[in-house]
């Protein structure tokens, strides 16, 4: 495997921004390689907004908690981010970001809004008391890669080519029409170009797996209403173990809880999203 | 028990706001009855901000997802809320709120910032597929009420007098110096004046129990960094079952997951907060 450096990697190019003259404003480009269906993956969009906030908060480089409310579907092409620092504190700073794209008339349309508190993960210490355990996954060579997905599916999900994703066979019965109905999808994750994980990449990973509703027997797109990610530690280099689970689908919405574990066995991120369930075919 | 109506209740008085002339701005009063330690309870503050947003979004009265970032400790006294509607949609509207108080010089100091999507819970339908189960609680008469708490504790937590809270004895060993170390506190909850639960009251309930770190053997105040609540159904009248749990305390922070179940056996709210762990005495 070729190993991408932090600047040459697809992910770093995907979230790259340059200052827009006006203070706190940035411009970038949403690449076609991050598409899923007609839109851009929500985790990548969150990482773009988080990257803008990171520029504004050099003393606090990492989002410890970041909440994103999705407003309209993003498209490949130019993107702008406007930031506002709400409070600069000693150990934490809080800020907001608005990500928007111009529509055909040149009118800015807001795609998402972010509220986040940044700190420095590497500076955290103190004891670890965790009762959480990493997902039990079969070895990678027994897991299911994108090479087994139907070509029609991969075609509308250019995103998948950015990932080296190996799903636990026990949680991909839905691909064969036999969902487990347990509401769980889990697997091994790495960026395809070998770029190592870091806090911003974990934001992408938190929304990288197929919707957990697939495993409830509900195919189709599940738009995210809100996604909050808590980053808990700097990830070690190597593979990540990722699990998505839901326990309550009701009234047309479901929550999706994600945990990300690094190769050192540490729980490096916890996230929850509220998503709209796909319409069930009557 | 005297039953409070929605307008005479302590909770409704606690979150009452009146328009401040300027569009989208409101003023209220944080009552001493909602104090915990020197500050005002974070759930009550969230409900105040949510009440302001509710005035701005009459077509979408309920927060389906609401995220709150706490910036500084609130004090009893006048409070202001400034709202901004980000997007009005067909089934959801998204808005932000800033809650602030003037310091001694009259300078406004931001206490918290909220980002939320509102909809109409009563209009949601569709099947319920839930694998979540309510916490197993002993009957209320076998649970531990505030009458058993040390008077010194109750004295600095006026808040507790607003609640009829009956904690599961299995999760209050910490009060006797014997924490279970499982990271769970659960119990029955009702407002003391009999005011029935509704979506805004659930925001209070999501932050009503003692910090779950008590059950890890770590006493002390655990300031909330971020709290996101997903409201999933309109609660039935009656008692609520509430559970708080944490699975990962690390680097001085922990997550606290809360579930709230109504008397009809429905999971009506799920929340997660990131909080700073109290300093352990060396």
Interface residues (C-beta under 8 A of the other chain):
Chain A: X64 X65 X67 X69 X71 X72 X86 X87 X92 X94 X96 X110 X113 X115 X116 X117 X121 X124 X125 X126 X127 X128 X129 X130 X131 X132 X182 X183 X216 X225 X226 X228 X230 X232 X233 X247 X248 X249 X250 X251 X252 X253 X255 X266 X267 X270 X272 X274 X277 X280
Chain B: X64 X65 X67 X69 X71 X72 X86 X87 X92 X94 X96 X110 X113 X115 X116 X117 X121 X124 X125 X126 X127 X128 X129 X130 X131 X132 X182 X183 X216 X225 X226 X228 X230 X232 X233 X247 X248 X249 X250 X251 X252 X253 X255 X266 X267 X270 X272 X274 X277 X280
